[in-house]
Amino acid sequence: MRTISNLRVKGLYNNELLGYLLRALSCTEALIKSEDDKPMVDAFRNAVLAYDAAIKQRLFKHETQAVVDAGNRAQQIYRGFVNYTESMLHHPRAEKAKVAVKVKDIIDKYGGLNHLSVNNRYAILYSVLQDVNELSSDDQASLYLSEWIEGLTLATEEFRLALDVQNIERARYQKGLVKETRLKAEEAYAVFTNSVNACAILKGDECYDNLIDNLNAMISVLKTTLKARSTRSENNKSKDEAEGNVDTTTPEVESESAA
């Protein structure tokens, strides 16, 4: 009698477990069509998709690609503006060079954008634009700054909009959601595999043999991964003990008052 092999899912990393569960779900949906099996398949699907969504929402802890792209565009234009200003410091006409000094002083006041957080970069771009816009119209015209101001304003606004969208997504981020949905996915997987095994006994394994064979093939690969990981861990532990790197003393228990 075929049954789905046991798998110690708690030993799998999130990406390993999610990858397996998504493949198992896809295989199940392709091979299990009976209406009688629909409730157990639906429960399994819901738990896996919730786990998948939790893993994806964790990406919002990092900068989104839209923020990175918008920030890079703004920084590229700003770098061109800085280079242009520095070149105008050496203009043969003294009045133009004098205006260039004013602009360079504004740039130097806020510093460069390299190696700063996205929020700090936006703050500098915004502040520089404010100060440059406060220059007289004659000063701006003498260095033909209107196109630089227009281009940098547009890029900075796009940068701000991308940051706003990212902040909205981050506000939706729920701490601990990955752990919570993983536990539920593990439980749903256990219920699902037990149900399939029970159905195979009651109805005959020919109804589920393709599914069981496919899942067992995936499980075999994961078991090999877990065994190799366990072996490496044991070898490293033995090496540390041989080299005297393991503290075998019993730690003292702190009193509650000390805690």
C-alpha positions as CSV (number, residue, x, y, z in Angstrom):
1,M,0.0,0.0,0.0
2,R,1.5,3.3,-1.1
3,T,1.5,6.2,1.4
4,I,3.2,9.6,1.4
5,S,6.5,9.4,3.3
6,N,7.1,11.3,6.5
7,L,9.1,14.6,6.1
8,R,10.6,16.6,9.0
9,V,9.4,19.9,7.6
10,K,10.7,21.8,10.6
11,G,14.2,21.2,9.4
12,L,13.7,23.0,6.1
13,Y,14.5,26.7,5.5
14,N,11.5,28.9,4.5
15,N,12.5,28.9,0.8
16,E,12.9,25.2,0.8
17,L,9.6,24.5,2.6
18,L,7.6,27.0,0.5
19,G,9.1,25.7,-2.7
20,Y,8.1,22.1,-1.8
21,L,4.6,23.1,-0.7
22,L,3.9,25.1,-3.9
23,R,5.1,22.2,-6.0
24,A,3.0,19.7,-3.9
25,L,0.0,22.0,-4.3
26,S,0.4,22.2,-8.1
27,C,0.8,18.5,-8.3
28,T,-2.3,17.9,-6.1
29,E,-4.5,20.3,-8.2
30,A,-3.4,18.5,-11.4
31,L,-4.0,15.0,-10.1
32,I,-6.8,15.2,-7.6
33,K,-10.1,16.1,-9.3
34,S,-12.7,14.3,-7.1
35,E,-15.4,16.5,-5.4
36,D,-15.0,14.4,-2.3
37,D,-11.4,15.5,-2.0
38,K,-12.1,19.2,-2.6
39,P,-12.3,20.2,1.1
40,M,-8.9,18.8,2.0
41,V,-7.3,20.3,-1.1
42,D,-8.9,23.7,-0.5
43,A,-7.7,23.7,3.1
44,F,-4.2,22.8,2.0
45,R,-4.2,25.4,-0.8
46,N,-5.4,28.2,1.5
47,A,-2.6,27.6,4.1
48,V,0.1,27.4,1.4
49,L,-1.0,30.5,-0.4
50,A,-1.2,32.4,2.9
51,Y,2.4,31.3,3.7
52,D,3.5,32.4,0.2
53,A,1.9,35.8,0.6
54,A,3.7,36.2,4.0
55,I,7.1,35.4,2.5
56,K,6.4,38.0,-0.3
57,Q,5.3,40.8,2.0
58,R,8.6,40.4,3.9
59,L,10.3,41.9,0.8
60,F,8.9,45.3,1.7
61,K,11.4,45.4,4.6
62,H,13.9,46.3,1.8
63,E,13.9,49.0,-0.8
64,T,11.5,48.2,-3.7
65,Q,12.8,48.3,-7.2
66,A,10.7,51.3,-8.0
67,V,12.4,53.3,-5.2
68,V,15.9,52.1,-6.3
69,D,15.2,53.0,-10.0
70,A,13.7,56.4,-9.1
71,G,16.5,57.2,-6.7
72,N,19.1,56.3,-9.3
73,R,17.5,58.5,-11.9
74,A,17.4,61.5,-9.5
75,Q,21.0,60.9,-8.5
76,Q,22.2,60.7,-12.1
77,I,20.6,64.1,-12.9
78,Y,21.9,65.6,-9.6
79,R,25.4,64.3,-10.5
80,G,25.2,66.1,-13.9
81,F,24.0,69.2,-12.2
82,V,26.9,69.2,-9.8
83,N,29.4,68.6,-12.7
84,Y,27.8,71.4,-14.7
85,T,28.1,73.8,-11.7
86,E,31.7,72.9,-11.1
87,S,32.6,73.5,-14.7
88,M,30.9,77.0,-14.5
89,L,33.2,78.0,-11.7
90,H,35.9,78.5,-14.3
91,H,33.7,80.5,-16.7
92,P,35.6,83.3,-18.3
93,R,32.9,85.8,-17.4
94,A,33.4,86.7,-13.8
95,E,29.6,87.4,-13.1
96,K,28.7,83.9,-14.2
97,A,31.5,82.3,-12.2
98,K,30.3,84.3,-9.2
99,V,26.8,82.8,-9.6
100,A,28.3,79.3,-9.9
101,V,30.0,79.8,-6.6
102,K,26.6,80.5,-5.0
103,V,25.2,77.3,-6.4
104,K,28.3,75.3,-5.4
105,D,27.9,76.6,-1.9
106,I,24.4,75.3,-1.8
107,I,25.6,71.9,-3.0
108,D,28.4,71.8,-0.5
109,K,26.1,72.7,2.4
110,Y,24.1,69.5,2.0
111,G,26.9,67.2,0.8
112,G,26.8,64.3,-1.6
113,L,24.2,61.5,-2.1
114,N,26.5,58.5,-2.1
115,H,26.1,55.8,0.6
116,L,23.0,57.5,2.1
117,S,19.6,56.0,2.9
118,V,16.9,56.8,0.4
119,N,15.2,59.1,2.8
120,N,18.4,61.1,3.3
121,R,19.0,61.3,-0.4
122,Y,15.5,62.6,-1.0
123,A,15.9,65.2,1.8
124,I,19.1,66.5,0.2
125,L,17.6,66.7,-3.3
126,Y,14.5,68.6,-1.9
127,S,16.7,71.0,0.2
128,V,19.1,71.8,-2.7
129,L,16.1,72.5,-5.0
130,Q,14.5,74.8,-2.5
131,D,17.7,76.8,-2.1
132,V,18.5,77.0,-5.8
133,N,14.9,78.1,-6.5
134,E,15.5,81.0,-4.0
135,L,18.3,82.4,-6.2
136,S,17.2,85.4,-8.2
137,S,15.8,85.0,-11.6
138,D,18.8,86.8,-13.1
139,D,21.2,84.4,-11.4
140,Q,19.3,81.4,-12.6
141,A,19.1,82.8,-16.1
142,S,22.8,83.6,-16.2
143,L,23.7,79.9,-15.8
144,Y,20.7,78.6,-17.8
145,L,19.6,76.7,-14.7
146,S,15.9,76.4,-15.7
147,E,16.3,73.1,-17.5
148,W,18.4,71.6,-14.7
149,I,15.9,72.8,-12.1
150,E,13.0,71.4,-14.1
151,G,14.7,68.0,-14.7
152,L,15.8,67.6,-11.1
153,T,12.4,68.7,-9.8
154,L,10.6,66.1,-11.9
155,A,13.0,63.3,-10.9
156,T,12.8,64.2,-7.2
157,E,9.0,64.2,-7.4
158,E,9.1,60.7,-9.0
159,F,11.4,59.6,-6.2
160,R,9.0,61.0,-3.6
161,L,6.1,59.2,-5.2
162,A,8.0,55.9,-5.2
163,L,8.9,56.4,-1.5
164,D,5.2,57.1,-0.7
165,V,4.1,53.8,-2.4
166,Q,6.8,51.9,-0.5
167,N,5.8,53.4,2.8
168,I,2.2,52.4,2.2
169,E,3.3,48.8,1.5
170,R,5.5,48.8,4.6
171,A,2.7,50.0,6.7
172,R,0.9,46.8,5.8
173,Y,3.8,44.6,6.9
174,Q,2.9,42.4,9.8
175,K,5.7,41.2,12.1
176,G,5.7,37.5,12.9
177,L,3.4,36.7,9.9
178,V,5.9,34.4,8.3
179,K,6.3,32.3,11.4
180,E,2.5,32.2,12.0
181,T,1.6,31.2,8.5
182,R,4.4,28.7,8.3
183,L,3.1,26.9,11.4
184,K,-0.4,26.8,9.9
185,A,1.1,25.6,6.6
186,E,3.0,22.8,8.4
187,E,-0.2,21.8,10.2
188,A,-2.2,21.9,7.0
189,Y,0.4,19.8,5.2
190,A,0.3,17.2,8.0
191,V,-3.5,17.0,7.9
192,F,-3.5,16.8,4.1
193,T,-0.9,14.0,3.8
194,N,-2.7,12.0,6.6
195,S,-6.0,12.5,4.7
196,V,-4.5,11.3,1.4
197,N,-2.9,8.3,3.1
198,A,-6.3,7.4,4.8
199,C,-8.1,7.9,1.5
200,A,-5.6,5.6,-0.3
201,I,-6.3,2.9,2.3
202,L,-10.1,3.3,2.1
203,K,-10.5,3.8,-1.7
204,G,-7.4,2.0,-2.9
205,D,-4.1,3.6,-3.7
206,E,-4.7,3.5,-7.4
207,C,-6.8,6.6,-6.9
208,Y,-3.8,8.5,-5.5
209,D,-0.8,6.6,-6.7
210,N,0.4,9.3,-9.1
211,L,0.2,12.0,-6.4
212,I,1.8,9.8,-3.8
213,D,4.7,8.9,-6.2
214,N,5.3,12.5,-7.2
215,L,5.3,13.7,-3.6
216,N,7.6,10.9,-2.5
217,A,10.0,11.8,-5.2
218,M,10.2,15.4,-4.0
219,I,10.4,14.2,-0.4
220,S,13.3,11.9,-1.2
221,V,15.3,14.9,-2.5
222,L,14.5,17.0,0.6
223,K,15.5,14.2,2.9
224,T,18.9,14.0,1.2
225,T,19.3,17.7,1.7
226,L,18.3,17.4,5.4
227,K,20.7,14.5,5.9
228,A,23.6,16.3,4.4
229,R,22.9,19.4,6.5
230,S,22.7,17.2,9.7
231,T,26.0,15.5,8.8
232,R,27.8,18.8,8.3
233,S,26.4,20.1,11.6
234,E,27.6,17.0,13.4
235,N,31.0,17.2,11.8
236,N,31.4,20.8,12.7
237,K,30.4,20.0,16.3
238,S,32.9,17.2,16.5
239,K,35.6,19.4,15.1
240,D,34.9,22.1,17.7
241,E,35.0,19.6,20.5
242,A,38.3,18.2,19.2
243,E,39.8,21.7,19.1
244,G,38.5,22.6,22.5
245,N,36.1,25.3,21.2
246,V,33.1,24.0,23.0
247,D,32.3,25.2,26.5
248,T,31.2,22.1,28.4
249,T,30.7,23.8,31.8
250,T,27.2,24.1,33.2
251,P,26.1,27.7,33.2
252,E,24.9,29.3,36.4
253,V,21.2,30.0,36.5
254,E,20.4,33.6,37.1
255,S,18.0,34.4,39.9
256,E,14.7,36.1,39.0
257,S,15.7,39.2,40.9
258,A,18.9,39.5,38.8
259,A,16.9,39.2,35.7
